[in-house]
């Protein structure tokens, strides 16, 4: 029987997955759109054929007699709408099954339709109390579910669920070394919200979350402009902010006016809307962070949105943290200080978004699975 190893991050902007059949330092990766919608089984039958060639864009699953389109298929073929106010754990089972089916296809698992699974996943800190229910539902659903490849029977050999940012904190603590009684603050900035927690003596504490994410910035820009679609704004503004506001090319592509003077006015209005929305977001977030971390010694922050606010985050905490022992600077680390190897296959634009997943692969899946094999082969 074959084995599959996977880490799943239920992101609101994209489902992020690291996976492999082999225990290597560098797994394979893919992203899926986050949408999921229930559909009649007859409506997805035709996608059994396209799944073989393009599994990510043709994913669906069947649990008992209920079928769900997931990702691009849900978004494009069935006009699914993402509900950002809904707990991620609500749809975690369906999205996980779809991700595992895609990973199995991409891995070319060839031992029939049965294999064993090591799985680690990430949930918002506020939903971490749902992990036991999630594990129970996953174990039951994985035993027998339909996919475009046919029925799969998966034995969930290992399951672990971490708070978003848990991978970064594990990575940082191991590389940082003994922190004695110093408290670590972890901040994750995502599309839907921002969450945080503290780690002291390797124990997670004070899980908090606020509905301030990149969606907030996008919404404010939409209200201050007109006719732009949400996905258009999201992609273009993210690219612009990640370039430190130097590359206006993504914004120029989204302009709708058809004369040079009108386009210039439109761009000026858009730039002002972006600047105001970004400032409003940071003012609200920094006020919230000041309440969450009245006493903290070191900071790790990450998430797809974190890169856009590195200068603000560093400036905010610079005067609030004690210096590192024997050093003249405080510890404020984007992605816990993770650096990808030169041969990583993750595109640079996605590396920050995969950092939490990569750290869980290295610090949870790899050591756990290796320990299992050490015991099994003795």
N, C-alpha and C positions, 0 to 999 in steps of 0.2 A: 504493500500500500504506500502511496506517495504522501508527501507532506507539503503544506503551504504555510508560509509565514507572512503575516500582514500587520500593518498599522493603519488605522483609519481615523481621519480627522473630519468630523461632520461640519465643515465650514459652511457659513451662510452664502459665501460667494462662490465656493466650489468645494466639492468633496475631494479630499487629498488622500492618496493611498501610496504606501510603500509596500512592496511585496517581493516574494521570491520563493523558488523551490529549494534554493541552496542558502546556507548560512554564510553569507559574505558581508563584508563591511559596507559594500555599496549595493543596495537592492535595486530593483526597478521601480519606476514611479508612473503614476498617471493621475489626472484630475477628471472629475465628472461634474456636470452642472448639478446643482443641489435639488432641483425640482423632482417631485414624485407625485403621481396621481393614479387613482384607481381607474381601471379600464376594463371593458369586456374582453374576455380571452380571444374572441374572434377578431378583435381590432388589432391584436399584436401578432397573430399567427404569421403574417407575411415577413415579420422581422426576424424570424428564426433563420432565414437564409442570409440576410445582410449581416447578422451578428458575427458570423464566421469570419467575414472580411473586415468588419469594423465594429468590434464588440462594445467600445465605449459609447458610440452614437446609437446603438440599437439595443440597449439594455432593458430588459423587463424581467420580472419574477412573478411566480405564482405561489401563494401560500394557501394550501388547501384549495378552495374553489374561488379565491379572490386574487385578481391579477393587478399588477402595478407597473406602469411605465416609469422609468427612472432616467434622470439626466437629460441629455439632448433630446432623446425620444419623447420624454414627458413634455419638455419645453416646446419643441418644434412641431411635433405631430399631434399633440393633444392639448396644447395651449395651457399647460399647467402654470399656476401662479404661486410664487414663493410667499409664504406667510412668515414675516420676520418676527412676529410676536409669539409664534408658536414655539414651545420647547423643542429643542433639537431631538430630545429623546423620544418624542412622539413618533417620528418616522425613522428612527435609527435602525430598527430591525430591517425594514425594507431596503433602505439604502445600503446597509451592510451586506445583505444577501446579494444585491446587485453588484457591489464592488468585488465580492469574493468570486462571483461567477465570471466577471471580467478578468480578474487576476488569474483564475484557473485557466481561462481560455488563452490569455497572453503567455502564461507559463507552459502551455501545452501539456497540462497534466494528462497522462495517457493511461492511467490505471483504471479505466472505466469511468464511472460517475461517483466513485467513493474516494475520499481522501481525509487526512487528519489536518487540523488547523490550529496554529498558534496565532492568537489575535490580541492586539493591544489597541485601545481606542482612546479618544479624547472627547470629553464633554465639558460644557461650561461649568465652572465651579459651583454655581447655584443648582445644577442638576445632578451633581455627583451622588446625591443620596438615592438617585434612581438606578444606580449601577447594578444592584442586586436583581432588580426587576428586569433590567435590560439583559443581564446575563441569562436569567431564567428563560426569557422569551427567545433570545438568540439560540440557546441550546436546543430548544424545542423546534424552532423553525428550520434550523440548519440540518436537522435530521432527514428532512425530505421536502425539497422545494423545487418548483419547476423553473427552468431557465430556457433561453433559446437553444441551448445544447441538449435539452431534455432534463429529466429529474436528476438532482444532485443529492447525495447523502454524505453530509460532512460531520465528522466527529470533532467537536470543539475540545481539543485536548488541553488548551491553556487559554485563559481569558483574564485580561487586566484592563481596568478603566482608570484613567488619570484625569485630573482637571486640566483644562487648556492651560498651557504653560508648564505642565508637569514634566514634559520631556526636557525643556530648557533648564528647569531647576535641577533635575537629576544630573544633567551634563555639567552645569556650572559647579554644583557642589563637589562632584568628583574631581574636576580639574582645579577647583579652588583649594581643595584640601580642608583640613580641620577648621571649622568656623567658630569653634568654642561655643560661647553663648551669644554670638552675634546673630541678629535676625535678618533674614533675606526676604525682600519684597519682590513679588513676581507680578508683572502687569502684561496683559494680553489685549492688544487693540485689533479688533476685527471689523468685519463689515456691518454686523448687526449691533454689537455692543462692545463695551470694554469691561474686562473682569480682572480681578486681582486676588491674591492671597499672600500669606506669609508662611515662611518655613523656618522653624527653629528646632534644633536638635533632631532634624530630619522628619519633623512632624508638620503636616499641613494645618494651617489655622486661618481663621477669619476670611472665609470665602465671601467675596462681594462682587456685584455686577451692576452696571448701569446701562441704560439704553442710549448710549452715545457711541456710535460707530461710524464708519464711512458712509453708511446709508443716511445718517443725519446730515452730513456735508452735502451729499447728493440732493437730498430733499430741499435744503435751503437754496441750493443753486437753481433747482427747478422752479421754486417759488419766485425767484428774482429774475428769471428769464422766461422764454416761451418756446414751445414746440419741440424741445429736445426730449428724446426718449430716455428713460432711466438708464438702460444699459449703455446707451451711447455716452451719456454724461459720466457714468461710472468708469468706463474704460479710458476715456479721453482724459478726464481730470486726474485719475490715478497716475497715468503715464506722465502727465505734466508735473504733478507734485513730486513724483519720484525722481524727476530730472532736476530737482531743486528749483523748479520754476524757470528753467532755462530753455527747454524745448517746447515751443508753441505749436509744433507740427500736428500733434494729436488734436489740439483745439481747432486748428485751421480746417482739419478734415471734417469737423462736425458742424461748421458754419452753414447756414441755410440761405443766406442772402446771395443775390446773383450779380451785384455790381461792386466794384472795388470800394467805393465810398461807404456803401451800406455794410459791406463785410468788415470794414475797419471799425465802424461804429458798433457792429455786433460783437466783434472780438473785444473791444474795449469794455463793453457792458458785461461780457462773460468773465473777463479777467477781474473786474471789480466784484462780481458776484462770488467768484471763487475765493478771493482774498477775504471778503467779509465772512463767508461761510466757514472758512478755515479758522479765522480768528475767534469766531463765536464758539466753534467746537472746542478749541483749545482752552479758552477762558472757562467754559463749563467743566471740562475734564480736569483741569489743574485744580479747580476749586474742590472737586470731588476727591481727587487724589490726596489733597492736603488733609482731608478728614480721615481717609483710610489708613494713612501711614504717619500717624503723629510721632512715632518712634520706630525708626528702622535704620539698619546699618549698611545694607548693600541692596542694590536694585538690579534686577534682570527684567528686560522688557522685550516683547516680540509681537508677532502677528503681522499680517499683511499690511496693516496701516502704520505700524510702528516706524517703518523707514521714512515715512513722510514727516515725522515729528521728532527726529533725532535731536536737532539743535534745541528745540523747545524742552524736550525731556531732560537733556543734560543740564541745561541752564536752570531748570526748575529744581532739580535735586542737588545741584552742585553745592549750594550753601546749606543744605539740610542734612547731609550725611557726614558722619565722622570719617576721617581718612582711614585707609587700609593700614593695618599694623605694619610698621616699618616703611611706610610709603607716604608721600606727600600729596596723595590724591584719593578721592573716594572711589568706590566701586559702582560704576553705572555701565552695564553691559547690554548692548543690543544682541538678542538671540543667545545670551549667556556666553558670548565669546566664541560661538561655533564658527569654524572656518571649514568650508568644503574642500575636499582634495581637488587637485587640478584636473583629475579625470572624471569628475562628477558629470552625470548626464542631465542633471537638472538645469534648465535654462536659467541664466542669471536673474531674469525678471521674476522667477518663481522661487528662488532659493530661500528668501526670507519667509515665504508662506509655507515652505516645507520644513523649516528648521525644527519645529516642535516634533514633527513626524520622524525626521531623521534622528533626532536625539532619542526618541523612544525606541527606534529600531536598534540603535547602538547600545542603549543602557537598560532596555527591558527585554525585547525579543531575543537578541543575540545571546546574552548571558543565560537567560532562562532556557532557551532551546539547547544551548551547548551543555548546560547542566543536565538536562533531560537525557541527552544522548550519552553523556559520560556515564550516567547511572544505568541506562538501558544496555549499553554495550559491555558492561563489566561482567 
